[in-house]
Amino acid sequence: MDFDKRSKVTSDEFISALRKYDAVYEKRIKDCEAKGEVLRYTAAFNVRDRTASLGLRSYPRSHPLVTGRYHDMLVLLTTQQFRDRPLMMIGPGETNEKSAKSVLGEIVRLASLVGHGR
């Protein structure tokens, strides 16, 4: 099933259509595990370059983004002062709606600053 902006599908249809990607992600997970790594969905903002990226990335098990509990919201800030060892903030993620909304609001705010060069 092909989807575009105008498509109206049920959530069951959408989830069913995603199944065709299962093998791709299963392989990606196995490849990561073989290297001692895990996948995390992360966002990155570079204020200097005015860029932002969002995606599923592989990280070593020792990386700070991997060390939290699965449901934690982790934020790493790499600045001139924290270049070699990023400042890390950890808080409730998906288990706390207010916290997730607050962080999302800050991400949107930062993204707008990146886009406007402030």
C-alpha positions as CSV (number, residue, x, y, z in Angstrom):
1,M,0.0,0.0,0.0
2,D,1.4,3.4,-1.0
3,F,0.8,6.4,1.2
4,D,0.9,10.0,0.4
5,K,-0.2,13.2,2.1
6,R,-3.8,12.7,0.9
7,S,-4.2,9.1,1.9
8,K,-6.6,8.2,4.5
9,V,-5.8,4.9,6.2
10,T,-6.6,3.3,9.4
11,S,-3.9,2.7,12.0
12,D,-4.2,-1.1,11.4
13,E,-3.6,-0.5,7.7
14,F,-0.6,1.7,8.4
15,I,1.0,-0.8,10.8
16,S,0.3,-3.6,8.4
17,A,2.1,-1.7,5.6
18,L,5.2,-1.3,7.9
19,R,5.6,-5.0,8.2
20,K,7.4,-5.1,4.8
21,Y,10.3,-3.3,6.6
22,D,10.7,-5.9,9.4
23,A,13.5,-7.8,7.8
24,V,15.5,-4.7,7.1
25,Y,15.3,-3.6,10.7
26,E,15.9,-7.1,12.1
27,K,19.1,-7.2,10.1
28,R,20.1,-3.8,11.3
29,I,19.5,-4.8,14.9
30,K,21.6,-8.1,14.5
31,D,24.4,-6.1,12.8
32,C,24.5,-3.7,15.7
33,E,24.4,-6.5,18.3
34,A,27.3,-8.2,16.5
35,K,29.4,-5.0,17.0
36,G,28.3,-4.6,20.6
37,E,26.1,-1.6,19.7
38,V,22.4,-0.7,20.0
39,L,20.0,1.5,18.0
40,R,18.6,4.7,19.4
41,Y,16.3,7.2,17.7
42,T,18.0,10.6,18.2
43,A,17.9,14.2,17.1
44,A,20.9,16.4,16.7
45,F,21.1,20.2,16.3
46,N,24.1,22.2,15.2
47,V,23.6,25.8,15.9
48,R,26.8,26.9,14.3
49,D,26.1,25.1,11.0
50,R,22.3,25.8,11.3
51,T,21.5,22.1,10.7
52,A,19.3,19.5,12.3
53,S,19.0,15.8,11.9
54,L,16.7,13.1,13.2
55,G,17.1,9.4,12.8
56,L,17.8,5.9,14.0
57,R,21.5,5.6,14.8
58,S,23.9,3.0,16.1
59,Y,25.8,3.6,19.3
60,P,28.3,1.6,21.4
61,R,26.9,0.3,24.7
62,S,29.2,2.6,26.5
63,H,27.8,5.8,24.9
64,P,26.0,8.1,27.3
65,L,22.8,7.9,25.2
66,V,22.7,4.2,25.9
67,T,23.4,4.2,29.6
68,G,19.9,5.4,30.7
69,R,16.9,3.3,31.3
70,Y,14.9,2.5,28.2
71,H,12.1,5.0,28.9
72,D,14.4,7.9,30.0
73,M,14.7,11.1,28.1
74,L,18.4,11.9,27.6
75,V,19.8,15.2,26.4
76,L,23.5,15.6,25.6
77,L,24.8,19.2,25.2
78,T,28.1,19.5,23.4
79,T,29.4,23.1,23.6
80,Q,32.8,24.8,23.8
81,Q,32.8,24.3,27.5
82,F,31.5,20.6,27.2
83,R,33.3,19.6,24.1
84,D,35.3,16.6,25.4
85,R,32.6,15.4,27.8
86,P,29.1,16.6,26.9
87,L,26.7,17.8,29.6
88,M,24.0,15.1,30.1
89,M,20.5,15.6,31.4
90,I,18.3,12.7,32.2
91,G,14.7,12.7,33.1
92,P,11.4,10.9,32.7
93,G,10.6,10.3,29.0
94,E,7.6,8.4,27.7
95,T,6.3,7.8,31.2
96,N,5.8,11.4,31.9
97,E,3.7,13.3,29.3
98,K,4.4,16.7,30.7
99,S,8.2,16.2,30.6
100,A,8.1,14.8,27.0
101,K,6.0,17.8,25.9
102,S,8.4,20.2,27.6
103,V,11.4,18.7,25.9
104,L,9.6,18.5,22.5
105,G,8.8,22.2,22.9
106,E,12.4,23.0,23.6
107,I,13.5,21.0,20.6
108,V,11.0,22.9,18.3
109,R,12.3,26.2,19.8
110,L,15.9,25.3,19.2
111,A,15.1,24.1,15.7
112,S,13.5,27.5,14.9
113,L,16.6,29.2,16.3
114,V,18.8,27.1,14.0
115,G,16.6,27.9,11.1
116,H,16.7,31.7,11.7
117,G,20.5,31.8,12.6
118,R,20.1,33.2,16.1
